[in-house]
Amino acid sequence: MRFRHRSGEVVHLAYCSNVHPAEDVDGVIDQLERFAVPVREALGWPRLGIGLWLAADAAAALAQDAGGRDRLRAALDAGGLEVVTLNGFPYGGFHDPVVKRAVYRPDWADPRRVAYTRDLAVVLAALLPDDVSDGSISTLPLGWRDWWDAEHTAAAAGAFADLARHLADLRERTGKRIRVALEPEPGCTVETVGQAVAALEATRADSAHIGVCLDCCHLAVQFEDPASALAVLDGADVAIVKSQVSSGLRVPDPAAALADGTLAAFDEPRFLHQTRARTDGGVAAVDDLPDAADRLPTDREWRVHFHVPVHAEGYDTTQDVLLATLDGLVGGDTPRTRHLEVETYTWTVLPPDRRPAGDEGLVEGLARELSWTADRLTDLGLQPLA
């Protein structure tokens, strides 16, 4: 859906399709018909934005096949759907039984990552609506910290230079500007916005083509204050290319949550759930929820990288950080970003009593998230567009 900001600029709202497992072109088109169109119909919206996730094989196939891109564009148009942003973080296998750290490979020192992102840019330029000139692609923040070093940073600098040349050429050929956004995430080489600024400087990233994706859940898990984080980005003149509207799990009383089994319900085997605790000296960290009980203080609030529905009620979430971030992003005189993507990829691994029942349940849940977000944008003074 589109919104008119008080500045006159158009802000796009989408939901991220990485909640669906399809990894080939036919599967992607099927999931649009199976989920995205029913979500749009449930909302009663004439147009629904999709933050499309394309696995590497699908992206490569589409980048090499103009007819395939036309077929995907036709399916979007027929369903009242539009794409202005892609999620280029997971390379593939995002719905394997166990994903964990595999989602951070290939990283930005691996030539496969830049090849994948180049393919995504070609596809996105073809999918952008005729009246939209700017597209965005979110990507991993260099790589996982344990295997990153100066040699990797140098390789990433070369990859970003290659990517910038590709994006400049693509813009000249198509008239479409595609920008790539590093997404700070707990446990990665880049966890915070300050580290994102440093990484962009270290890799000599072209600011015209490469900026930041601000994920509201990740921001909250790292105990970053939204206003301060935005000020850091403003001060460094780093573009917020897109933002992911997301909420994480807040655990005010870890000792009680461990004792009554509340946390055990979120300990699922597919995804990594980085957990953080505020301490007097800063933030204590573990890489996954099962490690938290033995290594984090249980008398301090924990925050868990487990994306929960943004409208969720009935358990503690970081929704307050999400609301403050939205206010900072689009509540002012000009929007700091124009691409907002609701990203709750964990619907199917939520605790059983909160998990959607079948396709209809997932459609209902996604529609509720988008409706809630649209209402919050309206509260901030944005006007829905037909």
N, C-alpha and C positions, 0 to 999 in steps of 0.2 A: 504494500500500500504506500501511497505517496502522501506527504504532508507539506503544507506551505508554512515555512517559518516566517516569523514577523519581519525578517530581513527581505523577504520575497524569494529566498532560495528554497529549492525543493529538497526535502529529506526523505529518503527511502527506508522503508521498514520491510524486512524479509524474515523468513525462518530458515534455518540451516538444514539442508537435506542430509547431513551426515548421520542423522538419526535413522536413516534407512540404509539397508545393507547392499544395495545393488552396486556392482562394479563394472558393468558393461553398458553400452549405449542403449540396447533394448531394455535392460533392467531399469536404467534411469528413466526412460520414457514411461515405462510401466508404473514406476513409483510416483511419477507426476500425476498420472491418471488415477492411481489407487489411493493416494493420500493428499497431494497438494490441491487438486481440484475439489475434492470433498471438503477440505479445510476452508477453501475460499467460499464454497457454497454455504457452509455452516456459519461463516461470519457474515454472509450477505454482502461481501465486498465485490465490486466489479473487477478488481485487479488485485492479485496477490503476488508479493515479491518472494522469490526463492533465492536463498543463499546456496547456490548449487555446489555439491561436492561431487567431483569427478575423480575417480581413482586413476592412477597413472596410465593404465592400459586404455581406458576409455578416453582420456584426454589425448593420448597419442593418436588413437584411431580417428578422433574428430579433427585434430589439427591437420591430418593428412587427407581429409575427405570433406570437401566443400559440400557435397551432397548430404553427408551425414549431419553436418552443422545446420544445413537448411531444414532437414527433417526434424531435428531437435527444436529449432526455432519455431517451426510450424506447430509442433506439439505444444509448446509454451503458449503461442498465440491462440490456439484453439481452446486451451483451458483457461484463458484469462490470467495467465501467469507471465511474470517478467523476471529477468535476471540482470542485476547490475553488479553483483558481487559473487565471487567464488571462494569456497573454503579450500585452500591449497595446502593445509597442514598435513592431514593423513595422506600418505603416498598410496596406500592400499592395505587390504586386510584389516580394515578398521572394525569389522564385526567378527573377526576370528574369535574362537573361544577364549584365547588369552592374547591380549594386545600389549599391555604394560609398556615397557620402554621401546618396543618395536616401532611405536608411532613416531619416534624421533629419528628414524632412519628411512631413507638416506638423509644425511644432514647437509648443510650448506658447503661443506668441504668436498662433497661427492658430486661429480658431474651429473649424476642422474637427477639431482634436485633442481638444478638450473634448467635441465632439459624438460622436466615435468612442468616447471613454472612457465617456461616459454610456450609450451603447448597450451597451457591454460589461458595464457594471454591471447593467443590466436583464437581460441574458442570463444572467449568472453567478448572480444571485439566483434565477432559475428553475431553474438546473442544479444548484445545491448539493444534496447529499443531505439527506434530511429530518432526519437527526440532526446536521447541521452548520449552525452559524449564522454562521460567518465565512468570507468569501471574499476573495481578493487579486487585484490586477491590477498587473503591472509595466509601467512606461512609460519613455519616454526622459527623460533628465535635462535638461529644458528644451529644449535644441537644440544644434546644432553651434556651436562657440565663435566661428567667424569671422563669423557673421551675427547674433550676439547682443549687445544693448546694453541700456541702462537702459529704453528704451521697450519693448523686448521683455519685460523683467522686470515692468514695470507691467502689461502685457497678460496675462502669465502669472498675476499675482496676481489679476486679475479672473476668469481662467479657473478658478483653484483655488477661489475663493469660490463661483462658480457650481456647480462640481463638488461641493463640500462640501454645499451646499444640496440638490442632487439626491440625494446619497448618504444624507443624513439623512432626506429624504422617503421614499426607497426602503426604508430600514430601518423606518420607521414603518408603511409599507404592507405589508411582507413579513415583518418580523421577522428579516431577514438583514442583517448588517453587512458591507458591501463596503468595503475599503480599497485605496487606490492607492499604489504604491511607485515613487519615482524611482530609477532604476538608474544609478549613476555609471558612466561609460564613458570610456576614453581618447579624447581629442580633443574631447569635448563641453564645454559650458559647465560642467558638473559632472563632474570626473574622479575626485575622491577623496571619502572620507566627510566630511572637513572642509569641502570645498566644498559637499557635499550639505546639511550643517547650515546653512551660510551661505545657501544658496539657499532653503531652507525658511523661514528667518527673513526673507529679503528679499522673498519673495512672500507672507508672512503666511499660510502654509499652515496649515490647520486640522489640528492634530496628532491629532485623533480620527479623521480620515479619510485623512490623507496622511502617509506615512513613507518608508522606504528599502527598496529591494531590493538585497541584497548579492550581487553576482556574483563568485564566487571567482576566475574567470579575470581579470576586470578589476582586482580587488584586487591580484593577483599582478603583472600587467603594469605597474601603477603602482608596484611595489616597496613596497606598503603592508604593514606588519606586521599580521596579523590581530588579535592581542591589543590593539595600540594603536588600531586602527580601531574595534574594539568598545568600547573604553574611551571614545573620543570620542563615539560614539553614546549610550552610557550616560550620560555626563556632560551631554549636551545633551537627554537624555530624548526621543530620537528613536526611534520604533518601527521595528524591523526587520520589516516586514510579510511579506517572503518572502526566500528566498535561492536563487540559482541555483547548483546544484552543477556546476561547470565547471572545466576545466583548460586552461591555455594552453601555448604552445610556449616552452621555455627553450633558449637558445643559449649554452652556457658559453664556447665558443671561436668567435666570429663569423668570424674570419679563416679558420679551417680549414673552417667550414661554407660559406663563400662559395667557397673554392677547390675543395672536392670536390663542389659542386652540391647539398648537402643542403638549403640554404635555397631554392634555385631551384624545388625540387619543391613548395614551399608558396606560391609566388608565382602565385596563380590570379586570374582577372579579375573574379569576381563580387563578392566581399565586400572591405571595407576591412580591412587587417591592420596596425593601428597598432603601432609598434615602439618600445620604450624601452630605454635603456641606463643603468645606474647610473654616476654620475660623482662626483668628489670634491665637486662643488657641488650635487649633487642627482640629478635624473633628466633625461637628454637625450631628446628626442622627435622622431619623424617620423610623419607621418600614414598612411604605407603602406609595406609591406615593400620595394618596389622602390627607395625613396628612402634606405634605411638604409645601404647600402654607402658612399655618398658623404658622408653627413652624421652618422653615428654613429661613435664610436670602436670599432675592431674588436678592441681588446685588453681590453674589458670585457664582462661578460655582457649579452646582449640578452634581452628577453622580448617575445613577439609575440602580438598579439590574434588568435590562430587557435585556436578551440576544438577541442581534440583529445579523443578519447574518454577519459573520466575514469579508466578502468582501464588505459589504454594502457601498453604496455611496448615497449622497443626503440628509443625515442628520448627525448630529454630533455623533460620537461614540468614544469609547476608543481604537480604533484600534492601535494607537501609542503605548499604553501600551502593547497590545498584541504583536506587532512587537518587542519591546524591551525585552519582556519576552522570546519570541522564540529565540532571539539572545543569551540571557543569558543561556538558557537551552541547546541549541544544536549548537551555533555558535562558541564554543571554541574548544580546542584540544580534549576534551572528552565530551560526552553528559552527562548532569546532570540527564536526564531521557531518557528512551527509548520507552515510551508509550505516544503518543499524541492522544487526542480524541477531535474532533470538536464537541462541544455541544451547539447546538441552538435548545432548546426544544420548543421555543415560536413561531415557524413559523405560527401556526394556530391561534395565538392571536395577531399577528402584526396588526397595523392599517389597515383597510380594503383595502386601496389603495396599500399596500405593501404585502398583504397576497397572498400566492400562490393560483392559481386557480386549484383545484382538484389535483389528483395524479400526473399528468404530471408536474404541476407547482411546486409541492414539490420536485419531482425528479430533476427537472432542478435547483432549488435553492440549494439543497444539493450537487449536482455535481459542481455547481459554487463555493460553499464554499470549497470543497475539492481541486478543481483545484487551487484556489487562495492560499490555504495553501501549497499545493505541490510546487507551484512556489516560495513561500517565503522560503521554506526549500532548494530548489535548489539554490536560491540566497545566502543562508548561506553556500553553498558548499556541501550539501548532494547530493548523487547520487541516482536517482530512480533505483530500482531493478525490474527486470521482475517477 
